[in-house]
Amino acid sequence: MKKLLIGLFLIIIMLSPVYSASGFAVTYGETTYGNANLKDTVNTYFQSKTSKNIDDATSKVVTASEVNAISTNITGNTYPSSQIFSCAMVDLSYNHGIDVVVDTSKITVVTPKMYANALESCGINNGYVVVTSPISASGEAALAGVLDSYEIAVGTPIPEQAKKTATEELHTETQIVNETGVDPNKIADLFSNIKNQAQNQNLQDPTKIKVIVVNVANNMNINLTDQQAQQIANTISDSQKAQSSLTNFKNQLQNATNQATKSGGIIDQIMNYLHSIYNYLTNLVQQYS
């Protein structure tokens, strides 16, 4: 009997990396996680957005200290542990680019395009992302959970420099939206166009990037002050400088995506197989006890 149990544990250990590589992860804000009703609300929303069983996702709790470690020096905001509500789900088996779904009934400012921009600054251009909160929130702090979900799904940390620039970019976008009153998606397109041109020209100098900012904004009929144009240029410059640190993460992301895409149907077979072994051992224990 002991040999059979040891065999079962060995099988689980051998197969667990495959399961982790399925690339399906959920992060909960610590306030939400600590309240059963709030967590159930979030899980119900996530489940409505995926055909997978949400209980099978690898999960992590995002704490206030983790959010503040990145956001304090960028946004100026600090959050107590009682105000970390936002939650995120990431599924790497989606391999047709990046698809971001935002619960607009709860997330009030940040749009899917804005999240996609921030993720791109971390070298992320594929995956299925869902963001929600059990209460109304701007969505800015939720980026920490989205990035954590990707780290869990990929199995590799995102360099801190890239995480900070992504947070800085999202914060700058929300600031420009609030200051100009321009549609958030139009501001997201502004940032995307500027980044594409800066990347194509391999620019990191904020002075040169500012020229692009002014030209793109004028072409899009977006009126920016000189200070706003400089702020955007500085943000894009920081994003450009962070790209060199992302080589390993991007390689691991591609590997995890490939594995998740191929193993989506296999995971269920593995779990069913383990379940059948468990039932078999349980019956044996009952027979000999």
N, C-alpha and C positions, 0 to 999 in steps of 0.2 A: 504493500500500500504506500509506504514512504517513497519507494522508487517511482511509483506512478505520479505522486504529488510533485516530486522533484522534476519529473519529466514535464509536467504541465507548466511549472514555473519557468523551466528552460525554454519551452516553446514561446511563452509570453514574452520573455526577455528578448529572444531572437527576433520576434515579430514586431515588438514595440517601436523600433526605429522606422519600420515601414509605415506604421500607423501615424507616427508623428509627421512623417514626410507627406502625408495626405494633404497638408497645407490648409487645414480648416481650423480657425482659431477665433475665440471670442474674448474680449476684454470688458470688464465691468468697472465702472467708477466705484470707489470703495463705499460711498454712501448708498448707492443702489444695491451693491452686493450684500450689505449689512441689513437690508430691509427685504424680507421675503416677498411682500406684495409688490414692491418696486421691481425686484428682480424678475418675478413672474410676468409682470407687464412687459418688460424688455424682452424676455425669452419668447413670449407670445408674438411680439412684433418680428423678432428675428426668424422664428419658425415660419411665419407667413411669407418670408422673403427667400426661403430656400427649400429645396426638396430633400435636403439632408436632415438627419436628426440632430437638433441643436445640442442634445445631451452628449453627442459624440465629439463635439468640438473641444480642443484643448483650450483651457481658459486661464485667465490671470486677472488679478485685481489691480487696478491702477490707483495708486495712492496720491494724496495731495502733495506729499513731499516730492514724488516723482514728477508731477506736473509742474510744481513750482521750481524745481531744479532747472528746468528748461525755460519756463516762461517768465520768471521774475525779472531777469535782466533785459528781456526783450519787450514784453508787453507792459511791465510795471505792475502786473496783477499778481496777487497771491491768493491762494484758496485754502480755506480750512478743510479739514477732513469731512466736515458735514456738508460740503458743497461740491463733491465730486460725483456727479450723476451720469455723465455721458458714457455711452457704451458703443462698442464697435465689433463688427464681424468681418472676417476676411476669409475668402475661399479662393485658393490658387488653382483649382481645377478649371476655372474660367480662363481660357487662353486666347481670347479675342480682343486683346488690348485691356483697357481698364474700364470697369463699369461701377460707378459710385451711386448708391441710393441713399438719399437723406430723408429722414422722417421730418418733413416740413411742418407737421403739426406740433413738433417739439423744438426742432432746430430752427432758429429764427433768422440767422444772418448768413452763415456760411453755406454755400451752395455746392453741389457735386463738382462743378468745374473748379471751384476754389480748392476743394480737397485734392482734386486730381493734379492741380498745379503744384501744390505743396508736396505731394507724393512724388511727382516727377523730379523735384529737386533732391529727393533721396534716391534717385535712380530707379524708381518704381513706375512702370508703365503697363503693368498687367495685373489682373486679379479682380475679383468681385468684392466690393466693399459696401457694407451697410452701416449707417450711423444713426443712432437714436438716443433718446434720453427719456426717463419717466416723467420729467417736468420740463417746462420751457427753459431753453438755454440758447446762447448765441451760437454755440458749436465750436468756438475757437479752442477751448480747452480739450475738446474731444480728439484733437489731432494726436495728442499723446497716446490715447488708447488705440487709434488707428495704426500708429507706428509700432506700438507694442504688439498688436495683432500680427503685423507683418513679420516682426522679429520671431514671434512664436511659430508662425506658419513656415517661415524659411529656416528657422533654427540657427540664425546668425544675427548678431547685433548690428544695428545701423550705426555707423560712426557718429559720435556726438556732434561733430561739426556740422554734418548734414542735417541732423535732427534740429539743431538750433537754427540753421538757415531756413529750413522748412517752416518752423514756427514763426520766424521773423517774417517770412514771405506772407503767410496767412494773416498775421497781425497787420502788416502794411496794407494788404488788400482790404481788410475790414475797415481800417482807418480811412482809406481813400473812398470807400463806399459811403461811410458815415459823413465825411467832409464834403463830398461832391454831390451826393444824392443820386449818383448814376447807378443804373441797374447792376447788381452784383455780378451777373453773368457777363456783362459788357466789360466790367473791370477785370474779371478773370480772363477774358479774351485779350485785353490789353496786356496783361502780364505774360500770357502765353506767347503772344506775338513778339514781345520784346525779348523774352528768353530765347525764342527760336532764332532770332536774328543775332543775338549775342553769341549763341552757341555756334551758329554757322560761321561767324567771323572770329570765333575763338577769343572773345573779348573778356577781360577781367577788370580793366580800368574803368572806374565809375564815371570818369569824365567823358570817355568815349561812349559808354553805355547811355549816358544822359542824352546824347544827341539822338540816339535811337528812340529813347522814351518820348522826347518832344515830337519827333517826326511821326511816330506811331499814334500818339495821342491826337495830334492834329488831323491825321488821316481818318481817325475814328470819331472826330468831333467831340473829343473829351477835353474840357478845359482844366488844366492843371496849373497850380502855382509853381514858381521856381523851386520852392521848398519841397513840394510834393514830388516834382520830377526828380529832384536830387535824392529824396528818400527812396523812391522806386529804383533809381540807378544804383544806389548803395546796396539795396536788398538783392538785386539781380547779380551784382558784382560778388557778393558773399556766396550766393548760390553757385556761381561759376567756379569760384575758388574751392568749393567743397567737392566738386565732381571727381577730382583726382583721388579722393579718399574712398570712393564707392566701388572700385573695381571688384574687390572680393565679394562684397555684398551682392552686386548685380549678377556675378557669376553664380553664386549660391541661389539667388532668386530664380534664375533661369533653370537651374538643376531641379529645384523644388517644384517649380511649375511643371516641368516635363514629367516628373515623377507623379505629381498629383493628378495630372491629366490622364496618365496611363493607368494609375492604380485606383481610380475612383470606384470602379466596379469590383476590384479585387478586395478592397477593404471589407465590404459586406461579407464576402466569402470567408475571409479570415476570421471575422468575428463570429460568424455562424459556426465555423469549424471549432473555434475555441469554446463556444457555448455547448456544442455537442460533446466535447471532451469533458467539460465541467459536469454536464448531466450524467455522463458515463461514470465518472469518478464518484459523484454523489450517490449513485445507485450502488456502487461497490461498497462504499462506506456503510450505507444502510444495511447491505446484505451481511457484512462481517461485524457489525457493531452489536 
